[in-house]
Amino acid sequence: MKTQASLFEKTLEIARLRWSDFVFIGIFVVLILISSLISETFFTSRNLINISRQIVTNGLISLGMLIVILTGGVDLSVGSIVALCGIMGTGLQKQIPMPLAILAALVVGIAAGSANGFFIARFKLQPFIVTLATMGVVRGATYVFSETPQTPTNPAFRALLGGGFIGPVPTAFVIMLVFFVIIWIFLNRTIPGRAIVAIGGNEEAVRLAGINVRGHLLLTYILSGLFAGIAGVLLASRLGIAQPSFGAGFELDAIAAVVIGGGILGGGGGGAIGTFWGVLILGVIDNLLNQFNVQSYYQQIIKGLIILAAVLSRRKK
């Protein structure tokens, strides 16, 4: 009798989550319809290219955030890592070749993620506290590296990455799509990926099954740091300049995209495809707000309400 009751409750939970998925899909369709009616420029090729470029940063950060959230954690340091890696990948070009500068920036992103993973996995500290501390440390390190904006010395940095095209599609957008495919395969077709998903569902059961929980938690934060680093480099490449103030509030956009896409804070739900739709929905909203010159602080209010609505719709009973 208890088994039947629990099965019934589980069925209701799945139905509720699918219902919320359809709601967000409906919201996206409505946004597209509204955009086509109130904005003459929304469906122009120039604007669509702008959207595809603008969502790359949040898309990559959201991939790392997705992996972290799947384990029941959160990474508040991603915005600071974006700033540090972006300014290093740009500024170091004055001393070393561009490929080495980019590589050094990504290594720093991996190192920051490794530090997060080490303290969380080894000492079982709360991810919120650890990544909050790392956020401050990395942000300070960014200003230590350079208090002023940095511009790339190699024209190829912008021409090949931020301003490049593969056919009619921006290079950065293609790079983001490739990583979404890789992470989908990783989470659904590999043993480490399935273990990461399982940790968010029941960490103790995973540990009793003989899986190295510490190692997989470390891997999740390494990947989060790596994706934030890639996002920082591509952002600097797109803008042609790197600011030490980059990345403020980026973690909120990433969390919103993951939750809108089906992620459950605390672990137990989420995927790459859903996260992509979450990134796209936020990108369309940002584009519309910018077209109508809505002030940034109003945009933050709207995003905060979106996060709240998404979390409420996906809360566990």
Secondary structure, DSSP 4 states (H G I P E B T S, - for coil): -HHHHHHHHHHHHHHHHHHHHHHHHHHHHHHHHHHHHH-TTTTSHHHHHHHHHHHHHHHHHHHHHHHHHHTT---TTHHHHHHHHHHHHHHGGGTS-HHHHHHHHHHHHHHHHHHHHHHHHHH---HHHHHHHHHHHHHHHHHHH-SS-B--S-THIIIIIIS-EETTEEHHHHHHHHHHHHHHHHHHHSHHHHHHHHHHH-HHHHHHTT--HHHHHHHHHHHHHHHHHHHHHHHHHHHT-B-TTTTTTHHHHHHHHHHHTT--TTSS---HHHHHHHHHHHHHHHHHHHHTT--HHHHHHHHHHHHHHHHHHT---
